[in-house]
């Protein structure tokens, strides 16, 4: 049986509405960065953000190779360390472009 989602709080509904109201302006800012920024990294991040918004983020997978054992056979501490390393790597990718995009949107 499918798990029911809890109803949104008043604050969550307000945040969703504010995001909807700002989304057109945010896309315009991203487009401006993508088209006119001197920073190639900022242009790439803006383009990816636009694509993610319009097409959805591509599926990501983490390849864990261990030729002696399957992942489930590893000790829990080692499995946890491997998963945390993968999450940290993804977080680092996300953080790389965030400050530049925020600075551009504030100008």
C-alpha positions as CSV (number, residue, x, y, z in Angstrom):
1,X,0.0,0.0,0.0
2,X,1.3,3.5,-0.9
3,X,2.4,5.7,1.9
4,X,0.3,8.8,2.2
5,X,2.1,12.1,2.2
6,X,1.4,14.4,5.1
7,X,-0.4,17.6,4.2
8,X,1.7,20.6,3.6
9,X,2.0,23.2,6.4
10,X,0.9,26.7,5.8
11,X,4.5,27.8,5.6
12,X,5.3,25.1,3.0
13,X,2.3,26.2,0.9
14,X,3.5,29.8,1.1
15,X,7.0,28.9,0.2
16,X,5.7,26.9,-2.8
17,X,3.6,29.8,-4.0
18,X,6.5,32.2,-3.6
19,X,8.8,29.9,-5.6
20,X,6.2,29.7,-8.4
21,X,5.9,33.5,-8.5
22,X,9.7,33.9,-8.7
23,X,10.4,31.1,-11.1
24,X,10.0,33.2,-14.3
25,X,12.5,35.8,-13.0
26,X,14.9,33.1,-11.8
27,X,14.9,31.5,-15.3
28,X,15.5,34.9,-16.8
29,X,18.5,35.4,-14.5
30,X,19.9,32.0,-15.4
31,X,19.4,32.8,-19.1
32,X,21.2,36.1,-18.7
33,X,24.1,34.4,-17.0
34,X,24.2,31.6,-19.6
35,X,24.2,34.1,-22.5
36,X,26.4,36.9,-21.2
37,X,28.6,35.9,-18.3
38,X,32.4,36.1,-18.9
39,X,32.8,33.1,-16.5
40,X,32.5,29.9,-18.5
41,X,31.8,27.9,-15.3
42,X,28.8,30.2,-14.5
43,X,27.5,29.8,-18.0
44,X,27.7,26.0,-17.8
45,X,26.0,25.9,-14.4
46,X,23.2,28.2,-15.6
47,X,22.7,26.1,-18.7
48,X,22.5,22.9,-16.6
49,X,20.1,24.6,-14.2
50,X,17.8,25.6,-17.0
51,X,18.0,22.1,-18.5
52,X,17.3,20.5,-15.1
53,X,14.3,22.7,-14.6
54,X,12.9,22.1,-18.0
55,X,13.8,18.4,-18.6
56,X,14.4,17.1,-15.1
57,X,17.7,16.0,-13.7
58,X,19.4,13.0,-15.3
59,X,19.4,9.8,-13.2
60,X,22.6,9.3,-11.3
61,X,24.1,6.1,-10.1
62,X,27.0,5.3,-7.9
63,X,29.2,2.4,-9.0
64,X,30.7,0.5,-6.1
65,X,33.3,-2.0,-7.2
66,X,34.6,-4.7,-4.9
67,X,35.7,-7.8,-6.7
68,X,36.0,-10.0,-3.6
69,X,32.6,-9.3,-2.0
70,X,29.2,-7.8,-2.9
71,X,28.3,-4.5,-1.2
72,X,25.9,-6.3,1.2
73,X,28.7,-8.6,2.3
74,X,30.9,-5.7,3.5
75,X,30.8,-4.6,7.2
76,X,28.2,-2.0,7.9
77,X,30.9,0.5,8.9
78,X,32.6,0.1,5.5
79,X,29.2,0.3,3.6
80,X,28.4,3.5,5.5
81,X,31.8,5.1,4.7
82,X,31.4,4.3,1.0
83,X,27.9,5.8,0.9
84,X,29.0,8.9,2.8
85,X,31.9,9.4,0.4
86,X,29.5,9.2,-2.5
87,X,27.1,11.7,-0.9
88,X,30.0,14.1,-0.1
89,X,31.1,14.0,-3.8
90,X,27.7,14.9,-5.0
91,X,27.4,17.7,-2.4
92,X,30.7,19.1,-3.5
93,X,29.5,19.2,-7.1
94,X,26.4,21.1,-6.0
95,X,28.3,23.6,-4.0
96,X,30.8,24.5,-6.7
97,X,28.3,26.5,-8.7
98,X,26.0,27.8,-6.0
99,X,27.9,30.9,-4.8
100,X,28.5,32.2,-8.4
101,X,24.8,31.8,-9.3
102,X,23.7,33.5,-6.1
103,X,26.0,36.4,-6.7
104,X,24.8,36.9,-10.2
105,X,21.2,36.9,-9.1
106,X,21.8,39.5,-6.5
107,X,23.3,42.0,-9.0
